């Protein structure tokens, strides 16, 4: 069978096209990595000017509030310089690079998750990012500093402290950026949420429609717009409250899902008094109960709108780290199931795996040190972990897949089996070294002294010939290399993390 010249020419064209696509993707990855390095350098500069110390030495993410209150007086002069830097240099950086960064986020390849549900990045978001870095190629994070620079946030108290807190938390991810990995494990991008809410009519109408759609679905089908929702909440307050409470539509920050509306409302009032300005508090206290609850729902659903928009435009699966935010995601999913399915945002396998990874049984995964995550990413061990999850899912019946605890249990079983194999490999390395050491020493000192080797161990230095000592050193070096390789592997890291978790419980 003969092939024409055109056939070979067409093959060459296809090969050139594929090579060009690969080169183009590499360029995008390099450009994305360069943006992240520059962004984290800018954030690090801001943090350094404010405190003069690395974020991990300043405090844990959980202890930031206590530490900043204790050191506020000492840091006040440094902070003035830091906030001037943020208002000028960091703001300029976002203005020059923000749009490009968003495009880069959308063009990164691989399995991507986009963190959402709020614009805040704290302890829970950091933990969720760390655990899902075992799974995803890239975790996309809406830049938590940008919202405090793109909008005046006139109703928010402690603007400067919030900006500093966001920098403190996000900088814990810097080792992943500085490692210059072949694929961006995290990509922090500006989401423009506050600007869009202020200036973009499509966004304004979209958020209003999302709120009215949720209320029409769960409270009253006659609600067709946000104006309808406000009128219903004000004039038919009892019906509105009953519908809201029945479906747990009102879950303020720090509230428990499904708690009585009276308790939830008290938590909301306390939250407003703590975090909003006096002028806002006065307006809030004067508002009737129905509109007050509606406003709380609006504040919860607005970030969901942005999450769906980012997921669609960035071709990434939504990732939620807070139970309350995940609860609202489920509510919106019930209302917009058709749209979400078309967008691929309701991929069952991904949804179930992420839910299991965030469950209490696998909470210890979020405690894996960033340095270990860097090692895993260098060796592409997250691909191995994804295959492990797929294998665990394949062992479950369809009905069991809806039970998060069963999925988490199967993942735990799969991990435990892998750790057992890892421990066996470590034992085999140690046994091999022990046998080799014994053979070397026995051969060196003579068979007659073999039975005395354990007793004479402290005195072997002057007895064992140089060649034998060299062999022992080589064996020890080989053993250490093999053990270090095992400890850097996925199962080695998981074994260490689980053992540490067991010791602290």
ZIDAQUI-V783388 format. One line per field, one symbol per residue. ss: DSSP state (H for helix, E for strand, C for the rest). A space follows every 50 residues. Layout:
# ZIDAQUI-V783388
ss=???
This chain:
# ZIDAQUI-V783388
ss=CCCCHHHHHHHHHHHHHHHHHHHHHHHHHHHHHHHHHHHHHHHHHHHHHH HCCCHHHHCCCCCHHHHHHHHHHHHHHHHHHHHHHHHHHHHHHHHHHHHH HHHHHHHCCCCEEEECCCCCCCHHHHHHHHHHCCCCCEEEEECCCCHHHH CCCCCECCHHHHHHHHHHHHHHHHHHHHCCCCCCCEEEECCCHHHHHHHC HHHHHHHHHHHHHHHHHHCCCCCCCHHHHHHHHHHCHHHHHHHHHHCCCC CCCCCCCCCCHHHHHHHHHHHHHHHECHHHHHHHHHCCHHHHHHHHHHHH HHHHHHHHHHHHHHCCEEECCCHHHHHHHHHHHHHCHHHHHHHCCCCHHH HHHHHHHCCHHHHHHHHCCHHHHHHHHHCCHHHHHHHHHHHHHHCCCHHH HHCHHHHHHHHHHHHHHHHHHHHHHHHHHHHHHHHHHHHHHHHHHCHHHH HHHHHHHHHHHHHCCHHHHHHHHHHHHHHHHHHHHHHHCHHHHHHHHHHH HHHHC
